[in-house]
Structure formats: C-alpha cells, structure tokens
Amino acid sequence: MQDQTILDRITALVDEEHKLRDDPAAPEANAPRLKSVAEQLDQCWDLLRQRRAKREFGADPETAAPRDIGTVENYSN
C-alpha cells in the first residue's frame, strides 16, 4: 500500500466523519459509525507513521502493517 493510498483513505474517513457530525437528525444513530471511523482514522495515521519511520531509518516501508485497534487506541504520549 502506498502512502498516497493511505492519505486518500484518511481524507475519505474525515469527510465521512464531518458528514456524520453535521447530521443533526440522528446523533445517537451515528455514534457507532463515528466510533468506527475514529478507530479507522487512528489505524491509518499509525500505519502512515510506521511507513515514514521505516523509510527514514532505511527499512522497507512495505513491511509496515496495520495494528489492531486495541494497540493503536492504547498509545500513550
């Protein structure tokens, strides 16, 4: 997967997130999908960071792999 493909996915997810948040008709109905979109965004950003780090340190960015939600969501800064 190329960086641009990941960035395109991020853009699509952000667009969807904005549409869901702007829909005043069903905020409760949108909550599960918003949670899923947020998790997918976190995974995409994590994968992009992995690829960039591997490239920076001379490793093959194609060896980066998406991590599970539990791992990505439990990062601490």
Secondary structure as UniProt FT lines:
FT   HELIX           3..22
FT   TURN            24..25
FT   HELIX           27..56
FT   TURN            57..58
FT   HELIX           61..63
FT   HELIX           69..73
//
